[in-house]
């Protein structure tokens, strides 16, 4: 970051995973001397386990009248956004919230699985499946269903429920979308285009339609309870997880002026999209790494468990940082949340820096911490494509 750019810090974290909700709660659960036991539900779409959504009282952040048109992925994101605003001390500050900019990473919404199954069942038995589908489109698919599937409706609901009415942007593209929203927010604040932003994403893994395309492409892990590293040599694969992760990012002087406490400084973000094979792939990573401007003391990794992507990332980290650098692949514990992957990784890094600690190994393959960690690199190497790095340091 050049001397003319403004410093960006994290002043609020809204986090929901299979372990529960809240920033402090997640540090208490994940930041101890021993990693918690992974929470895995095996009955959602056997044989693929998921890290499920915890029991939620949506009304704590979302009025009941506003919940009706939302599917759970939107409720999860809107809820996590509210937690972040609460955590930053902005929830009841109408002036600040009304001028806050919003950037969201979102998927394609949720389908009405019961309707899909009924239509497919009848179509198989019909002599004119095409006409049947056209007829059912007119009778079975209500307008609110289409609204629930619009990606930018998550941002819309956050604006409606939490009164965040500055500019709004939505990005799609699985893990890459999560990298883009963080990079976009940091660049806008650093350049002076914005002073405070709400940024993040959500993913609901507790639904068969979400798992189906990944299963058909052989991306899911159907083995035991092994973590990201333990799946290597056993076919690899992802275990999906329901996660909502939102951050309040602020220009440092703006946060200081209102007396806000910062979790960490978000120094730089870099990203790329391209082939990973051979020397060219490693050279792309070098360019991204050099843009961070410093060597981290530890890594929060968004490694997915998919063999090719995970090996590519670990080979690079070992070559660049050495194999003694503590790396924590958090999808071992909370699963693969696609668009929310990078925001979740940044949140976990910020929690560690604020609490002057790091995480115990999530798996036996991970190295323990040998010294104090003052800077953390967050990675997201997408299960199919797209890469991102971020560097966080103590505020």
Residue pairs with C-beta under 8 A, 6 or more apart in sequence:
1 7
1 190
1 267
1 268
1 293
5 190
5 191
6 189
6 190
6 191
6 192
6 251
6 252
6 253
7 190
7 251
7 252
7 253
7 265
8 185
8 186
8 189
8 190
8 249
8 250
8 251
8 252
8 265
8 266
8 267
9 249
9 250
9 251
9 252
9 255
9 262
9 263
9 264
9 265
9 266
9 395
10 247
10 248
10 249
10 250
10 262
10 263
10 264
10 265
10 266
10 346
10 350
10 392
11 87
11 88
11 89
11 248
11 249
11 250
11 255
11 260
11 261
11 262
11 263
12 84
12 85
12 86
12 87
12 88
12 89
12 90
12 246
12 247
12 248
13 23
13 83
13 84
13 87
13 246
13 247
13 248
13 263
13 347
13 350
13 351
14 23
14 79
14 80
14 81
14 82
14 83
14 84
14 85
14 86
14 87
14 200
14 244
14 245
14 246
14 247
15 21
15 22
15 23
15 26
15 80
15 83
15 243
15 244
15 245
15 344
15 347
16 53
16 54
16 56
16 76
16 79
16 80
16 83
16 202
16 242
16 243
16 244
16 245
17 26
17 51
17 54
17 241
17 242
17 243
17 333
17 334
17 335
17 344
18 39
18 51
18 52
18 53
18 54
18 241
18 242
18 334
18 335
19 25
19 26
19 29
19 30
19 36
19 39
19 54
19 333
19 334
20 26
20 29
20 54
21 54
21 56
21 79
21 80
21 83
22 83
22 87
23 83
23 87
23 263
23 347
23 351
26 347
26 348
26 351
27 351
27 352
27 355
29 36
30 36
30 333
30 348
30 359
31 351
31 352
31 355
31 357
31 358
31 359
32 360
33 360
34 360
35 333
35 359
35 360
35 361
35 362
35 363
36 333
38 51
38 225
38 227
38 332
38 333
39 51
39 52
40 49
40 50
40 51
40 225
40 239
41 49
41 50
41 51
41 52
41 206
42 49
44 50
44 52
44 205
44 206
44 207
44 208
44 211
45 208
45 211
45 212
45 215
47 222
48 211
48 215
48 220
48 221
48 222
48 239
48 240
49 225
49 239
50 205
50 206
50 211
50 239
50 240
50 241
50 242
50 335
51 205
51 239
51 240
51 241
51 242
51 333
51 334
51 335
52 205
52 206
52 242
53 72
53 76
53 204
53 205
53 206
53 242
56 75
56 76
56 79
58 64
58 67
58 75
58 79
59 67
60 79
61 78
61 79
61 82
61 83
61 161
62 70
62 75
62 78
62 79
62 82
62 161
63 161
66 157
66 160
66 161
67 75
69 144
69 147
69 148
70 78
70 148
70 153
70 157
71 109
71 110
71 148
71 204
72 110
72 204
72 206
72 207
73 106
73 107
73 109
73 110
73 154
73 202
73 203
73 204
74 148
74 153
74 154
74 157
74 202
76 202
76 203
76 204
76 242
76 243
76 244
77 104
77 106
77 154
77 157
77 158
77 200
77 201
77 202
77 244
77 246
78 154
78 157
78 158
78 161
78 162
79 244
80 200
80 202
80 244
80 245
80 246
81 158
81 162
81 164
81 198
81 200
81 244
81 246
82 91
82 161
82 162
83 246
84 198
84 200
84 246
84 247
84 248
85 91
85 97
85 162
85 164
85 198
85 248
87 248
88 248
88 250
88 260
89 258
89 260
90 96
90 97
90 100
90 196
90 248
91 97
91 162
94 163
96 196
96 258
97 162
97 163
97 164
97 165
98 163
98 164
98 165
98 166
99 165
99 166
99 195
99 196
100 164
100 165
100 166
100 196
100 197
100 198
101 166
101 167
101 168
101 185
101 188
101 194
101 196
101 197
101 198
102 155
102 158
102 159
102 164
102 166
102 167
102 168
102 169
102 197
102 198
102 199
103 168
103 169
103 170
103 171
103 181
103 184
103 185
103 197
103 198
103 199
104 152
104 154
104 155
104 158
104 168
104 169
104 170
104 171
104 181
104 199
104 200
104 201
105 170
105 171
105 172
105 177
105 178
105 180
105 181
105 200
105 201
105 339
105 340
105 342
105 343
106 151
106 152
106 154
106 155
106 170
106 171
106 172
106 177
106 201
106 202
106 339
107 151
107 172
107 174
107 203
107 338
107 339
108 149
108 151
108 172
109 148
109 149
109 150
109 151
109 153
110 148
110 149
110 204
110 207
110 209
110 210
111 149
111 209
112 141
112 145
113 207
113 208
113 209
115 140
115 141
115 145
116 209
118 140
119 132
119 133
119 136
119 140
122 132
122 136
123 129
123 132
123 133
126 132
147 153
151 170
151 172
152 168
152 170
154 170
154 202
155 168
155 169
155 170
156 168
158 164
158 198
159 165
159 168
164 198
166 194
166 197
167 194
169 181
169 184
171 177
171 180
171 181
171 184
172 339
173 180
173 339
173 386
174 338
174 339
174 382
174 383
174 384
174 386
175 302
175 304
175 338
175 339
175 341
175 342
175 380
175 381
175 382
175 383
175 386
175 388
176 271
176 273
176 380
176 382
176 385
176 386
176 388
177 201
177 339
178 201
178 338
178 339
178 340
178 341
178 342
178 343
178 380
178 388
179 269
179 271
179 342
179 380
179 386
179 387
179 388
180 271
181 199
181 200
181 201
181 342
181 343
182 199
182 247
182 266
182 269
182 342
182 343
182 346
182 388
182 390
183 269
183 270
183 271
183 388
184 199
185 194
185 197
185 199
185 249
186 249
186 266
186 268
186 269
187 269
188 194
188 197
189 195
189 196
189 197
189 249
189 250
189 251
192 251
194 251
195 250
195 251
195 254
196 248
196 249
196 250
196 251
196 254
196 255
197 248
197 249
197 250
198 246
198 247
198 248
198 249
199 246
199 247
199 249
199 343
200 244
200 245
200 246
200 247
200 340
200 343
201 244
201 245
201 246
201 337
201 338
201 339
201 340
201 343
202 243
202 244
202 245
202 337
202 339
202 340
203 210
203 240
203 241
203 242
203 243
203 244
203 337
203 338
203 339
203 340
204 210
204 242
205 211
205 240
205 241
205 242
205 335
205 336
205 337
206 242
210 240
211 220
211 240
214 220
214 238
214 240
218 237
219 237
219 238
219 306
219 383
219 384
220 237
220 238
220 239
220 240
221 231
221 235
221 236
221 237
221 238
221 239
221 305
222 237
223 231
223 234
223 235
223 237
226 234
227 305
227 329
227 332
227 333
227 362
227 363
228 301
228 303
228 304
228 305
228 310
228 329
228 331
228 332
228 363
229 310
229 329
229 332
229 363
229 365
229 366
230 363
230 364
230 365
231 237
231 305
231 307
232 305
232 307
232 310
232 311
235 307
236 305
236 306
236 307
236 308
236 310
237 305
237 306
237 307
238 304
238 305
238 306
238 331
238 335
238 336
238 383
239 305
239 331
239 335
239 336
240 335
240 336
240 337
240 338
241 331
241 334
241 335
241 336
241 337
242 335
242 337
243 334
243 335
243 337
243 340
243 344
244 340
245 337
245 340
245 343
245 344
245 346
245 347
246 343
247 343
247 346
247 347
247 350
249 266
250 260
250 262
252 262
252 265
255 262
262 395
263 350
263 351
263 353
263 354
263 395
264 349
264 350
264 353
264 354
264 392
264 393
264 394
264 395
265 392
265 393
265 394
265 395
266 346
266 350
266 390
266 391
266 392
267 292
267 293
267 294
267 375
267 391
267 392
267 393
268 291
268 292
268 293
268 390
268 391
269 388
269 389
269 390
269 391
270 287
270 288
270 289
270 291
270 292
270 388
270 389
270 390
271 288
271 386
271 387
271 388
271 389
272 284
272 285
272 287
272 288
272 386
272 387
272 388
273 385
273 386
273 387
274 280
274 281
274 284
274 385
275 281
276 284
276 308
276 309
276 312
281 312
282 316
282 319
284 387
285 316
285 320
285 387
286 320
288 387
288 388
288 389
289 320
289 389
291 389
292 377
292 389
292 390
292 391
293 391
294 375
294 391
294 393
295 321
295 375
296 321
296 325
296 375
296 376
296 377
296 391
297 325
297 371
297 372
297 373
297 374
297 375
297 376
298 325
298 326
298 327
298 328
298 352
298 358
298 369
298 373
298 375
298 376
298 377
299 317
299 321
299 325
299 326
299 327
299 328
299 376
299 377
299 378
299 379
300 328
300 330
300 345
300 346
300 348
300 349
300 352
300 376
300 377
300 378
300 379
301 313
301 317
301 327
301 328
301 329
301 330
301 345
301 378
301 379
302 329
302 330
302 331
302 341
302 342
302 344
302 345
302 378
302 379
302 380
302 381
303 309
303 310
303 313
303 314
303 329
303 331
303 379
303 381
304 310
304 331
304 336
304 381
304 382
304 383
305 331
305 336
306 383
306 384
309 381
309 382
309 383
309 384
310 329
310 381
312 381
313 379
313 381
314 327
317 325
317 327
317 379
323 367
324 367
324 370
325 367
326 358
326 361
326 366
326 367
326 368
326 369
326 370
326 373
327 366
327 367
328 348
328 358
328 359
328 361
328 362
328 366
329 362
329 363
329 366
330 344
330 345
330 348
330 362
331 341
332 362
332 363
333 362
334 344
336 383
337 344
341 380
342 378
342 380
342 388
342 390
345 378
345 379
345 380
345 390
346 378
346 390
346 392
348 359
348 378
349 376
349 378
349 390
349 392
350 392
352 358
352 359
352 373
352 376
353 373
353 374
353 375
353 376
353 392
353 393
353 394
353 395
354 395
356 372
357 373
358 369
358 373
358 376
360 368
361 367
361 368
374 393
374 394
375 391
375 392
375 393
375 394
376 391
376 392
376 393
377 389
377 390
377 391
377 392
378 389
378 390
378 391
378 392
379 387
379 388
379 389
380 386
380 387
380 388
380 389
381 387
